């Protein structure tokens, strides 16, 4: 049997905060023999023991610390009262509080006693939580889970309605639980303030542990069993593979290593490199000693033992052995029968599991629940696909691949697009449409194409951009357009926007402009008199200059001068409406778009001082067309000519 591959996490062991603290303490001990601490510096017995051997004095009761001492204030932070106590006694302190914890203290101390209410997510009784909350002047609630948070908000509605909610967390709080807490506060509180105070080193280690534990058969987590960040690492790893937590090499069980092809090792932020090295050496000795004996063990017994240790959320591969009207039966190599309910088959509601699942096909899934009494195991292919989908999102983010999803929700920040594998991607409002200010409501329940611009697999958070796809497609369309575009070409376009000087029209990924003068043959004050945003229009290219596309919209057959030429001649009598007055005459509308002038001398058969002595605006009169100048676009009319003709007819009758 070959030796297993051992992979040590890149960031296992001391974080920069602990490293800095230990170095500072060791330096101080070397200069001063009277350095005291009230409790453990970090949650690791070995580290505290080594510091004690070097000369650090541990005295639990601060009153027992002598006046000539120097006090170490531990990395988890101390309550405000502790600082005040030693200041009152004049005892100097070496403060090695983690910078992330100090930041939390500052944020809490700035909260308004009369207006704010603090929600702190952490472990009750933990040194960091106790120290941090001592700085709160406003009311506060300490919650250890998202479920507890929801209960607090429901039970204390009156307080949260009157005060501004502020959410922050212990630096080693669970990442996934924190994400859920943020969602709850955002949904139940009005305009809350949220500070992400989780230590970046903690966040990085948990993410690294998540990735490594999915690659390995076994995980070993090294660290203090009272260390919050170590426990979080253990919780993360055991969801993906069999995991053990040890404080030292002496706690490592040899049988834990047997049968593993790949073993991952990580360590809490308070674990010194010496302990990690000892555990690795112990692993090597166990493997060399047991490799021969291990080969002689009964394989079937080993298999049954390993299978019996399968926990919920573990990934397995199985073979479909049956399909019923309600579920799919899967053989995963255990005595119990595996079942996948139809609603755990796929995130896509359009998929029919009965049609897609075929007997004999292999399927990857996740163990949801084991019922030994009934001899069944509930499985989920849907959840396995979801986990893999995050890796695919990361690849899509790097490659720039365009993905598809359906907009399932709209909020004040943007939209949520759900992929076929059930991953919710947040698309900010500024990236959901081509231009800012466009309404988002029309996107709801529609399919959209987007690019992934940010992925935080650890936090299960993805950010996308529809705008990036639109921009890319428009660029390609623009290049294609300019390759073939010619003056006179006709297009069917959609009106995108209106300005005071014209209308912008999308003619297939490229925008062109219809100048206001090209929208109508008659004079208009604004394009909205002719078009509305969203209208489909027939246009043609009028000119192509400096990468600008000028479009024509008016049709020759609608030209009022063409209509006039086809309808009237000089000498014809027309009914026209008086639309304007000047000192030299009146303007009358003949047909839409054309006004003719009735000179003051042609209004009456007698002398008048001004046109409105006889005519008024809005009045309909009959007039004779006496002249048409198509070049200068002028028409002359005469009422007097008709009056003269009437007088002549009367003379003939006499």
N, C-alpha and C positions, 0 to 999 in steps of 0.2 A: 504494500500500500504506500502511495507517494505522500510526501509531506504536504500539508495544506499551504496555500498561499496566505501570508499574513500581511494585511494592509493597515498601516497606522495613519490616522487622520492627520492632515497637515497642521491643524491648529489644536492638537491635543495638549493638555497641560496648562501651565500658568498663562493667564492673560496678562496684558501689559500692566493692568492695575495691580494685580497681585505681585508681579515681578518687581514693580517699582516699590510697593509697600515693603516686601521682604528685604530688598536691598537697602532701603532707608533704615529699617529697624536694625539690620546687621551692622550698618555703619555707625548707628547711634550706640549700640551695645559696645562696640569696640572703643568708643570714646568715653562712655559713662557707665559705671558699674551699677548705677541705681535707676535702671529703666524698668517701669512697671506697666502691666496691662491688667485690666479687670476681667477679661474673658478672652476666648480664643481669637486670634488675629484673623484666621480664615477657617472655613469648615473642613479642615483636614488635620487629623490627630498627629500625623507624622511631622507636618510643618511646624505645628505649635510645640511639639516635643523637641524638635531640633533647635528652635529658637530659645526654649527654656534651658537647654544644655549649654547654649552659647552665652547665657547670662540674663535672659529676660525673666523678670519676676512676675508671676501671675497671682494677683490678689483680688478675689471676687468682690469684696466690699470696698468701695472707694474711700470710706472713712478710715480704713486701715492703712492707706497709702501714706507714707511719711512726707513731711513738708519739703524735704530736700530731694524728692524724687522727680523724675520726668515721666510723664504718662503717655502711653501709646493709645491713640483713638483708632479703633479697628477699621478695617476696610468696609464693613457693612454700615458704618456710620453710627454716631451716638446721638441720643436725644438732646434737644436744646438745653435741658436742665443740667446735663453733664458738663457742657462747656461752661455754663454759668457757675457751676459748683467749683471747678478747678480754678476758674478766674478769680472767684472770691477768696480762695485760699492762696492765690499767687503761685500756683504750681504750673510750670511750663508743660505744654502738650505737643507731641509730634502727631499731627493729624494725617493719617494714611488712608482716609476715606476714599473709596473709588470715585473718580471724577464723574461718572454717570450718576452715582448716588448723590454726590454733592449738588449736581444739577437739579435733581428731584427736590432736594431740600430748598433750593433757591426758588424754584417754581411754586412750591406749596406756600412758602413764607410770603409770597407776593399776592396771594389770593385775598379778596375782599371779605372781611369778616361779616359784613352786613348784606352782601349781594350774592356771594358765591356759595356753592355746595360741592364738596370734593367727593369723587368716587375713586377709590384706590384699589386696584386689583393686585392681590398678593396673597401671601401665606400668613394667616393669623399667628401671632406670636413670634414670627421671624424677626431677627434683629434689625434687618433693614426696614421692614414695614413699621416696626415700633419706633425706630429713630425718625423715619420720614414723617410719620403722622404727628409727631410731637411739634412739628413746625406749623401745623394748621391752626389758623385763628378762626376759620369758618367751620360750620358743621361738616362732618365727613362720614363716609361709609366705607368699610373695608370688606371687599368681596373676594372670594377665592375661585369663583367660576362664573361663566356666563349665565347659568341657570340661577345662581344666587343673585346676580346683578339684576336680572329681570324681576325677581321677587322684591328686591329692595325698591326698585323704581315703582312697582305697582303699589306696594304698601306705604310709600311715602310720597304719593302724588302731589299732595298739597305743598310740600317743601320744594319739590322740583318745578312746580308751577310758579312759585314765587321767586326762586333763586336761579342763577345762571349755573348750569351743570359743567363741571370740569372733570375730565377723565385722564388719569395717568396710572402708571403701573410700577410694580417692583421690577428692578432691572433684569431679573431672571425669570420673569413670568413666561408661561407657555405661549409661543407665538400664535398657534392656531386658536387658542382660547382668547387671546387678545384681539384677534381679528373679529371673532364673534361678538366680543364685548363692544367693540367700536360700532358694529352694525346696529346692535341693540340700542346704544345710547343715541346714535344718529336718528333712529326711527322713533324713539319715545321721548326725546328731549328736544326743546326748541333751541336751535343754534348753539349746540354745546361746543366747548373748547376741548380739543383732544391733544394731549402731548404724548408723543411716542417716546417713552423713556426707557424702553427695553435696551439693554446694553448691546452695542453692535457686535461685540465679541460673542455674546450669548447667542444672538441671532445667527451669526456666521457659523458657530459650532453646531447649533441645532440643525441648520440647513445641511451642513457637511455630514452630520450623523445620519440624517434622512437619506441622503444620496448613497452613502457608504453601506448602510444597513440593507438597502435594496439590492446591492451587488453581492452581499456576503451570505453564507449559510449560518454563521454565528457572529455575534458581536460581544465584545468585552468592554464594559464601561468601567473606568478606574476613577475612584474618587471617594470623598467622605460621604457616608450614608446619611448625614444630616445636611449635606450641601444641596441647596436648592437647584443650582444650575446642573449639578451632576444627576440629580433625580430626573430633571427634565430631559437630559440626554438619554437616560435609561428608558423613559416613557416613549421617546421618539423612536428609538431603535427597536424596542420589543414589538412594535406594531408591524415591523417588516421582516424580522427574523428572530430566532431564539437568542436571547440576550441574558448576560449575567453581569451583576454589579459587584466589584471587589474593591476593598480599600488597600489591599496589599497582595503580594504574590502568594502569601500563605493561604489566602482564601480561594485560590483558583482550583477548581475541581478538574482532575485529569479527564474524567469521562465526558466532560462538556466539550472537549476538543475532538473526540473520536468521530470519524465519519465525515468531517467537514472538509470541503475542498477549498474554501476561502473564508478566512476569519478576519473580521475588522476589529480594530482597537481604537478607542477614543478615550479622552479623559477630561474631567471637569477642570474649570479654570483655577481651582485651588490645589491641583495635583502636581507635585514637583516631578521633574524629568527623571529623577533617580528612581521613583516608584514605578514609573512607566517602563524604564529599562529593566527593573527587576522582574516585572510581570512578563515582559517579552522573553527574558532569559529562561524563566520558569516554563513558559510555553514550549520553548525549544527543547528543554530537557525532557518534558513529558512526551513530546512527539517522538524523540529518538528512542526513548525507553520502551514505549508501548507499540511501536509500529509493527513489530513481529507478532506479538500476542494479539494485536487487534485483528490481524488477518485471519486468525484461527477462530474468531468468534462466529457464532451462528448468524449468518446474514439476515435470515428471516426475522430473528428475534430483534436484531438491531433496527431493521426497517420498521417493525411494529412499534418499537420504542420511540423512534423518531417521529413516526406518524401520530402517535398518541400525544406528542407534545405540540401538535399543531394548534396554534391559537387563532382567535378571531383576527381578521384583517390580514392573515397570511395569504400570500399568492400561491396558487397551485395550477397545474395543467392537468386537464382531464379529457376523457373521451365520451362523447355523447352516445348513450346506450338506449335512449328512449325519448319520445316526444308525446306528451299528452295534451289535452285541451287546455290545461292550466299551467303546466310547468315542463321543464326539460330535465331528464335524468342524466347525471354525469358520473362516470367512474373515475375517481381520483386516486385509486390504489389503496383505499381503506376498506375496512369491513362495513362501515356505514355507507348508506346511499346518499349521493349528492344530488341536490335539487336546485334548479334555477327557476324562480317564478318568472312569469312573462314580463312583469314590470321591472325585473332586475336584469333583463336581457340587453336592452339598448336604450339610450337616451332619445333616440329618434322615434317620435310617436307614430310615424308612418311605417315603421318596420313591423312586419308580422313574424314573430318568433317561430310560429308553427311552420312557416314557409322557409325561413332562413336557416333554421337549425336542422342539420342532417345527421342521422345516425352514422357513427363512424368518424365524424369530424372531431378534430382536436379543438379544445377551447381553453383559453386562459381565463381564470376567474379568481375571485377573492372569497375567502371563508368569512361568512357573516355570523353564523351561529352553529354550534355543535350541540346536538341533543343525543347524548349517549344512551339515555333511557329508551328513546324511540329508534335509535340507530340511524339517525338522519343528520345530514349536514346541509345547511342552507348556504347557497353560493350566489355570487353576483358577477356576471360578466360586465354589466354596466359600470360598476365601480372600478373594475380593472381597467376598462377602456378609459375611464376618466383619469386615472393615475397616469396612464401612458400618454394621455392627451397633453398633459403639462410638459412632458419631454418634447412632444411634437411642437408645442407652442414655442418652446425655447429655440428649437431648430428653425422654425418659421421666422422667428425674430431675427436670427442671424442671417438667414438666406434671403429675407425679404419676400418670402412666398405670400401670395394673396389667399386669404381664407374667406369662407362664407359662413354666415350665421343669420339667425332671425332675431330682430329687435323684440325683446320680450318685456322691456320695462323702460320707462322714461322718468328721470328725476331732474331736480334742479341743476345738477352738475353735468348731465349728459344723457347717454342712453346705455342700456345693457344689451349686448348681442350674445346670444347663446349659440355655441357651435353645435355641430351634429353629435359630438361626443359629450355634450352637456356642460362644457366649460363656459362660465359667464365672463365675458370680456367687457370691461368698462371702456366706453368711448366718450371722452369729454365733449361737451357741446361745441367747443371751438374746432374739434376735429371730426365732428359728425356730419357736417355739411360743407359745401364748397366755400361758402363765405359766411362770416359771422352774422348773427342776427336772424338767420333763416329759422323758421319754425321747425321743431323736432317732432311734433305730433304726427306728421304724415309718415314718419318712419316706423311707427308702432306696428308690429306684426308683419313687417315686410322683410324680405331677404336682402341682406346687404353684403358687400364685399369690402374687406378691410385688411390692413397690415398690422402686425403686432409690433409695437414700438417699445414695450417694456414688459418683462415677465419676472415676477418674484415667486418662484415655485414653492419656496418655503412658506410664504404667506398666502399661497393660492390666490395671487393677484395678477391680473393681466390687463394691459392697457392697449387699445387699438386705435387705428386712425382710418376712417372712411375717406377723409380728405386726401390722404396720401395716395390712395388708389385713384381717386378722381383726377388728381393732379397728374399722375403718371399716365393715365389713359388719355387725358386731354393733350398731354405733350406728344404722345404717339399719334393721336388724331391730327394734331396741328402739323406735324411733320409730313404726314400723308396728304393733308389738304394742300399744302404749299407745293407739293410735287405735281399736282394736277390742276390746280385752280386757274381759271381763266375768266376774264371779264365777260359778263353775259350769262354765265352758268346759273342755272336755277336750282334752288334748294327749298326744302320744306323745313322750317325751323320753329323753335319755341321761344317765346318772349321771356327773357330771364329777368330783366330789370328795366325801369323807366327813369330817365333823368329829365331835367328841364330842356335839354337840347336834343333828345332823341331816345331811341329804344335799342337795347342790346338783345341780340337774338343768337341763340345757340343753333348752329347749323351742322351739328354732328361732331361735338367735341371742340369746336372752334367758335369763338364769338365774333360777330360782326355788328356794325351799328347802322341803324336807319336814322338819318338825320331828321329832325322834326319837319324840315321843309320837304322831305321825301315821303312823309306819312300820308299827306292829303293834298289834293289839288286846291282845296280852300285853305284860308288862313286859320291856324289853330294856335291856342295859347300853350297847350301842354299835350304831350303824346297820349296821356290817358283819355283824351277825347276820342281817340281812334282805337287804341289797343289796351289790353290788360295783361298783367304778368300771368304767364301760363298759356296764353293764346297760341294756337298753331297758325303760322302764317306762311304764305308763299312769297319768296324773295328771290332776287337775282343779284349777282355781283356787279356793282356799279363801277368800283375802282379798287385797285390793289396798290397801295403805296406805303412804303416804310413799315411793312409788316402789319399794316392796318387794313381792315376789310370794311369798305363802305358798301352798304346794301341799298338796293332800290326796292320800293314797295308799291309805289303808284303805278297804275296800268294806263297805257295810252288810251285805251278805249274808255277810261273813266275821265280823261282830260276834258274839262268843261268846254274848252275852246274847240275840241273836236266835235263834241256834242252840239255846240252852237252852230258850227259849220254845217253839220249834217241836218240841222233842224230849221234854221232861219236864214233868210237872205235880207239884204238891204231892201227896205220898202215894206217889210212885214210889220204887222201890228201885234204887239205883245202886251199881255197883262203883267205888270211888274209892281213890286212893293218898294215904297220909299224907305231907304235904310239910312240915309244920312243927308245932312244939309251943310252947304258952304255959302259964302257970300256970292259966289258966281254960279250957283246952281244946286241941283239935288241929285243924289245918287240913288238909282233904283235897281233892285236885284231882278235880273232876267231869268237866269237859271242858277242852281247852286254853284257858287264859285265865280260867277261873272256878274259884275255890276256895271250898268251903263250910266252915262252922265246926261242929265237933262239940263242944258244950259239955261240960265235965268231968262234969256231972250226967247227960249223955246217952251216956257212953262205956260204962258198965257198970250192972248192976242192983243194985249194992251201992255203998257209999261207998268212994271211992279218994282218996288224998292228992294224987296228981299224975297227969297223962295218961300219962306214960311208964311207970307201973306196969303198964299194960295194953297200950299201943300203942308202936310204934317207927317212926321215919321210914323210908319206902320200903315199908312194909307195905300190902298191898291188902286192903281190908275192904268189907263190904256195909253200906250205911246207907240210912235212909229220909229223903226230902226232907220236912221238916216245915214249912218256910216259904221263900218267895221274895219278896224286896222289890226290884222292878226299879228303883225310884227311887233307893234307897240302894245298889243293886248288892250285895245280901247274900243268902246262901243258908244256911239252917240245916239241919243233918243230925242224925240220931239213930241210934246203934247200939242203945241201950237199948230203943227202940220195937220193934225186931225181936225182942229177947230177951223182952220182955213178951208179945208175940204168941205166941211159941213156948211160954211157960209156960201161957198160956191154952189153947192147943191141947192141951197135955198133960193139963190138968184135965178138958177135955171128953172126952178118950179114957178117963180113969179113970171 
